[in-house]
């Protein structure tokens, strides 16, 4: 069954579709379990940023109505990739663990409850909690944007050599994976092929592409990047109406040596791909 990841705008369009429209047919197939909708924690952040609390709650209820699968939170996903490489797991095994069948299962993973056990939490309640943390999120976005601005400016004048990018990635892997510098695990990870750490590889390429595109790193753009780095390795299709997002996805796909999700710009395109039986 095809795994279909919708970015936030595509998800909202699904909730406002007209009867008989391509979006309505996509929604029907999701509800009939003919395709599997995949979302991420970034959808919760996006939903929490709605114009009003009632809008955020309505969107959260719509998410519950669709009963999606959830890909692990970005840093948890990266930690899974690191640990799976060190333990010799196949990519199929990583995929099985990367997707959660419910939001409660996702929350259990984030809470460190390996055997599950998280309470069943309505998406709306979680989204409203996130909405109340808007000041902390704003500070995090500002710090991210400031760092991006420095690196983008260096990149624009050729000031970021490949070795710096390599060392930056090594430092990130150590931090997320809890890897001690100079350890045998550290040495193995430095030699890991790109397809062993797929979301991390996509994140690296997306970062470089964002520098190349220039412009400011707004909160929306930060979340767009977080969407694509978890979706590309673990979904079959990514539906986004955002031209810049699709441009970034296309650039990342051209630079990584493994299969990634196909980017699509409309529900009609998605239906054509599904009807072509490209994905069983």
Backbone torsions as a table, in degrees:
resi	resn	phi	psi	omega
1	UNK	NA	132.7	-176.5
2	UNK	-65.8	138.0	175.3
3	UNK	-97.6	117.7	-173.7
4	UNK	-117.7	120.8	179.1
5	UNK	-104.1	124.0	176.0
6	UNK	-104.5	133.6	171.8
7	UNK	-75.8	178.3	-170.8
8	UNK	-62.3	-43.0	-179.1
9	UNK	-64.0	-38.9	178.4
10	UNK	-67.1	-37.0	177.8
11	UNK	-64.8	-43.7	179.2
12	UNK	-63.7	-40.8	179.1
13	UNK	-60.4	-35.6	178.4
14	UNK	-63.2	-36.2	-178.6
15	UNK	-76.8	-11.8	-180.0
16	UNK	-120.8	26.6	-173.1
17	UNK	-77.6	154.7	176.5
18	UNK	-89.4	145.6	175.8
19	UNK	-56.3	135.2	179.1
20	UNK	86.3	-5.1	-179.2
21	UNK	-81.1	162.1	174.9
22	UNK	-56.7	-37.2	179.1
23	UNK	-62.9	-38.9	178.9
24	UNK	-64.5	-36.5	178.0
25	UNK	-69.2	-37.9	175.8
26	UNK	-62.2	-44.3	178.9
27	UNK	-61.7	-40.9	179.3
28	UNK	-60.3	-44.1	-178.3
29	UNK	-67.0	-34.2	176.6
30	UNK	-65.1	-47.5	-178.5
31	UNK	-66.3	-31.7	179.0
32	UNK	-82.8	-0.1	-178.8
33	UNK	61.3	32.5	173.7
34	UNK	-84.1	-24.2	170.9
35	UNK	-135.8	158.3	-179.1
36	UNK	-107.0	118.3	174.6
37	UNK	-78.9	131.8	178.0
38	UNK	-119.0	127.9	176.1
39	UNK	-123.4	177.9	-179.2
40	UNK	-141.5	174.5	178.1
41	UNK	-62.6	-22.0	177.6
42	UNK	-65.0	-28.8	174.7
43	UNK	-64.4	-34.1	177.9
44	UNK	-66.0	-41.5	177.9
45	UNK	-64.5	-44.4	178.5
46	UNK	-61.0	-45.2	-178.1
47	UNK	-64.8	-36.8	178.8
48	UNK	-66.0	-21.9	180.0
49	UNK	-89.0	17.3	179.1
50	UNK	-60.6	163.7	-176.7
51	UNK	-60.8	-29.0	180.0
52	UNK	-146.5	164.1	177.6
53	UNK	-61.4	-37.0	-179.9
54	UNK	-66.4	-38.4	177.0
55	UNK	-63.8	-42.6	178.6
56	UNK	-61.3	-42.8	-178.8
57	UNK	-67.1	-39.5	179.3
58	UNK	-63.7	-42.1	179.7
59	UNK	-66.5	-39.9	178.0
60	UNK	-62.5	-40.4	177.5
61	UNK	-64.4	-36.7	177.9
62	UNK	-64.8	-39.0	176.4
63	UNK	-60.1	-45.5	177.5
64	UNK	-60.0	-38.8	179.9
65	UNK	-60.5	-35.1	-177.4
66	UNK	-81.1	-18.5	179.5
67	UNK	51.8	60.8	-177.6
68	UNK	-76.7	165.3	161.1
69	UNK	-83.6	160.1	-178.8
70	UNK	-127.6	129.5	172.6
71	UNK	-82.7	146.3	-177.0
72	UNK	-55.0	151.8	173.8
73	UNK	-54.6	146.4	-167.6
74	UNK	-51.9	-52.9	-177.3
75	UNK	-70.5	-32.1	175.2
76	UNK	-66.6	-37.9	177.0
77	UNK	-63.9	-42.7	179.3
78	UNK	-65.2	-38.5	177.3
79	UNK	-64.4	-39.0	176.9
80	UNK	-61.7	-43.1	179.3
81	UNK	-61.9	-43.2	-179.5
82	UNK	-63.1	-50.1	-178.0
83	UNK	-65.0	-36.6	-179.0
84	UNK	-67.8	-38.8	176.7
85	UNK	-62.7	-45.4	-178.2
86	UNK	-65.4	-28.5	-179.2
87	UNK	-92.9	-2.1	176.8
88	UNK	78.5	23.0	179.4
89	UNK	-73.9	148.6	175.7
90	UNK	-78.1	165.4	179.3
91	UNK	-64.4	-36.0	178.1
92	UNK	-60.1	-38.6	177.9
93	UNK	-66.8	-38.6	177.5
94	UNK	-63.3	-43.8	-179.6
95	UNK	-58.3	-42.4	-179.2
96	UNK	-59.6	-38.1	-178.0
97	UNK	-86.5	-18.3	-176.0
98	UNK	-78.6	-21.7	-176.9
99	UNK	-109.0	129.1	177.9
100	UNK	-104.1	144.1	-176.6
101	UNK	-85.7	-6.4	179.3
102	UNK	-154.3	163.0	176.5
103	UNK	-66.6	-35.4	178.8
104	UNK	-62.2	-38.9	177.1
105	UNK	-64.5	-39.3	177.5
106	UNK	-63.7	-46.1	179.5
107	UNK	-62.2	-37.6	177.9
108	UNK	-60.8	-42.3	178.1
109	UNK	-63.0	-43.8	-178.7
110	UNK	-66.0	-28.6	179.9
111	UNK	-87.5	-2.2	179.7
112	UNK	79.3	21.3	178.1
113	UNK	-93.0	86.2	-172.3
114	UNK	-59.8	-30.2	-178.0
115	UNK	-98.6	18.9	-177.6
116	UNK	82.4	-154.8	175.7
117	UNK	102.7	-1.2	177.1
118	UNK	-70.8	146.2	176.6
119	UNK	-63.5	150.3	175.1
120	UNK	-74.2	111.5	-174.8
121	UNK	-111.2	121.8	175.0
122	UNK	-57.8	138.9	-178.7
123	UNK	-56.6	-38.1	-178.1
124	UNK	-60.4	-40.1	-179.6
125	UNK	-64.1	-42.1	-179.9
126	UNK	-67.4	-42.1	179.4
127	UNK	-61.6	-39.9	-179.4
128	UNK	-69.1	-33.2	174.6
129	UNK	-63.8	-43.1	178.6
130	UNK	-63.8	-39.2	-179.6
131	UNK	-59.6	-37.0	-179.8
132	UNK	-71.8	-14.4	179.2
133	UNK	-95.4	19.6	-176.6
134	UNK	-54.2	-40.5	179.7
135	UNK	-60.9	-41.7	178.3
136	UNK	-66.2	-39.5	178.0
137	UNK	-63.2	-39.4	-179.4
138	UNK	-61.9	-39.8	178.1
139	UNK	-66.0	-40.0	178.7
140	UNK	-65.5	-41.9	178.5
141	UNK	-63.3	-40.6	-179.2
142	UNK	-63.6	-41.4	178.5
143	UNK	-65.2	-42.0	178.8
144	UNK	-62.6	-44.5	-178.5
145	UNK	-64.7	-37.4	179.7
146	UNK	-65.5	-44.0	178.5
147	UNK	-64.6	-40.0	178.7
148	UNK	-61.7	-42.0	-177.9
149	UNK	-61.3	-42.7	179.0
150	UNK	-62.2	-48.9	-177.2
151	UNK	-69.7	-36.2	177.2
152	UNK	-61.8	-42.2	-179.7
153	UNK	-66.3	-39.6	176.4
154	UNK	-63.1	-43.3	-178.3
155	UNK	-62.5	-38.6	-175.8
156	UNK	-65.4	-22.4	178.9
157	UNK	-110.4	17.8	177.1
158	UNK	73.4	26.2	-174.2
159	UNK	-93.3	7.0	179.3
160	UNK	-120.2	95.8	-178.7
161	UNK	-73.7	160.0	179.6
162	UNK	-55.3	-35.0	-178.8
163	UNK	-64.7	-35.7	177.2
164	UNK	-64.5	-42.7	178.6
165	UNK	-61.6	-41.6	178.9
166	UNK	-62.4	-46.0	-178.9
167	UNK	-67.1	-34.8	177.3
168	UNK	-63.4	-42.1	178.4
169	UNK	-66.2	-41.9	178.4
170	UNK	-60.4	-43.9	179.0
171	UNK	-62.3	-39.4	178.9
172	UNK	-65.3	-45.3	-179.9
173	UNK	-61.0	-41.9	177.6
174	UNK	-60.7	-45.8	-176.9
175	UNK	-64.2	-50.4	-176.2
176	UNK	-69.9	-39.1	-176.4
177	UNK	-87.7	-5.0	-177.1
178	UNK	64.2	42.6	-174.8
179	UNK	-97.7	130.6	179.6
180	UNK	-80.6	126.7	178.1
181	UNK	-55.3	134.7	178.4
182	UNK	85.4	-5.3	179.0
183	UNK	-74.8	167.0	177.9
184	UNK	-62.8	-35.6	177.2
185	UNK	-64.2	-40.8	178.6
186	UNK	-60.7	-44.5	-179.7
187	UNK	-64.3	-40.5	178.8
188	UNK	-65.6	-42.0	-178.4
189	UNK	-67.3	-33.0	178.2
190	UNK	-66.2	-22.6	179.3
191	UNK	-100.4	3.6	-176.9
192	UNK	-65.1	132.6	176.4
193	UNK	-69.1	159.1	-176.7
194	UNK	-58.2	-33.5	-176.4
195	UNK	-78.6	-3.2	175.0
196	UNK	-84.3	-25.0	-178.8
197	UNK	-128.5	71.2	-165.2
198	UNK	-70.0	-44.9	179.3
199	UNK	-68.0	-37.2	177.4
200	UNK	-64.2	-41.1	177.8
201	UNK	-63.3	-42.6	178.1
202	UNK	-63.9	-38.4	178.9
203	UNK	-63.5	-40.8	179.4
204	UNK	-62.9	-45.9	-178.8
205	UNK	-68.9	-35.9	177.9
206	UNK	-65.7	-37.1	178.0
207	UNK	-61.7	-47.7	-179.7
208	UNK	-63.2	-41.0	179.4
209	UNK	-64.5	-35.6	177.4
210	UNK	-65.1	-39.5	175.5
211	UNK	-62.8	-41.3	-177.9
212	UNK	-64.7	-38.8	-179.4
213	UNK	-71.1	-27.8	-179.1
214	UNK	74.7	-163.2	-178.5
215	UNK	80.8	175.2	-178.0
216	UNK	-84.1	149.7	176.2
217	UNK	-94.0	88.0	-179.5
218	UNK	-78.0	164.2	176.1
219	UNK	-54.6	-40.6	178.7
220	UNK	-62.6	-41.0	-179.0
221	UNK	-69.2	-36.1	175.7
222	UNK	-60.4	-47.4	-179.1
223	UNK	-66.9	-36.2	176.5
224	UNK	-58.2	-42.0	-179.9
225	UNK	-67.3	-37.7	178.1
226	UNK	-66.2	-35.9	175.4
227	UNK	-57.2	-52.3	-168.9
228	UNK	-72.5	-31.2	-176.0
229	UNK	-73.4	-24.1	175.3
230	UNK	-90.0	-26.8	-175.8
231	UNK	-81.6	-41.0	-170.7
232	UNK	-56.2	-46.8	-177.9
233	UNK	-78.5	-18.6	-167.4
234	UNK	-119.9	7.5	175.0
235	UNK	-125.7	164.6	176.5
236	UNK	-91.3	-35.0	-179.9
237	UNK	-136.3	144.7	171.3
238	UNK	-121.1	121.3	178.9
239	UNK	-102.6	119.7	178.9
240	UNK	-143.6	138.3	176.7
241	UNK	-91.5	-3.5	-175.0
242	UNK	-87.2	117.8	-176.7
243	UNK	-61.7	-40.6	-179.2
244	UNK	-66.7	-38.4	177.3
245	UNK	-62.5	-45.7	-178.7
246	UNK	-66.1	-34.8	176.5
247	UNK	-63.9	-42.7	178.8
248	UNK	-64.7	-44.6	179.0
249	UNK	-59.7	-45.0	-179.9
250	UNK	-60.6	-41.4	179.2
251	UNK	-65.3	-43.6	180.0
252	UNK	-63.6	-45.5	-179.1
253	UNK	-58.7	-35.1	-177.5
254	UNK	-73.9	-14.6	-172.8
255	UNK	-110.3	-11.2	-179.3
256	UNK	-103.0	143.1	-174.1
257	UNK	-91.8	39.4	178.5
258	UNK	-149.1	163.9	-178.2
259	UNK	-67.5	137.1	175.7
260	UNK	-132.3	169.9	179.8
261	UNK	-62.0	148.7	175.8
262	UNK	-84.4	129.7	179.7
263	UNK	-87.8	137.4	-177.9
264	UNK	-133.5	150.1	-173.7
265	UNK	-109.7	1.7	178.9
266	UNK	-157.0	158.2	177.5
267	UNK	-64.7	-33.5	178.4
268	UNK	-63.5	-41.8	176.6
269	UNK	-61.6	-42.3	179.5
270	UNK	-60.6	-44.3	-179.9
271	UNK	-63.6	-38.7	177.8
272	UNK	-62.2	-42.2	179.0
273	UNK	-65.0	-43.0	179.6
274	UNK	-64.5	-40.9	-178.6
275	UNK	-70.8	-21.4	177.8
276	UNK	-74.9	-8.1	-180.0
277	UNK	60.2	30.8	175.9
278	UNK	-63.8	-34.5	177.0
279	UNK	-113.0	125.4	-178.5
280	UNK	-74.5	NA	NA
